[in-house]
């Protein structure tokens, strides 16, 4: 007795691997953007430690970090969109890479999603079953891109080490630099009011 395979099982299998590929690409480009932003923040903090001046520089640092973060995000999204294959291109790549499913995969998917009017359902199902069996045996995970996390993680590690070193060497300046980076208005000099005896204003 043959076990009946649920409908659209082949599409779900391929779609799951395609989604995993997109997640890997998202993480890869997201890590790259995070590493760049970490370097920008570290440079801004170091600048605030070296030149603990007033509000204009604090605003300039914040705007530079914000602009750099937006640019890093745009570059990451653009890189992701360039690297992400279309679903059809992904299917083609599978067939090129794995001869066991060549000429099987896209035909079976077509039959599964749009059964031909003049083809028996049993034949279409048999094609889908055989393709699913073949597909399970090929390492689709090999098509996922490498994360290439070494460089962004190294950037984040160096950034953290620099900020920690500044905090140990110049604790008050580093704390003020952080504070004024997050709230540039706090970099303004304090306003002092002096009231002398006899003054009525």
Secondary structure, DSSP 8 states (H G I E B T S, - for coil): ------TTHHHHHHHHHHHHHHHHHHHHHHHHHHHHHHHHHHHHHHHHHH----HHHHHHHHHHHHHHHHHHHHHHHHHHHHH---HHHHHHHHHHH-GGGTTTHHHHHHHHHS--TTS-HHHHHHHHHHHHHHHHTS-GGGGS----HHHHHHHHHHHHHHHHHHHHHSHHHHHHHHHHHH-GGGGS--------TT---
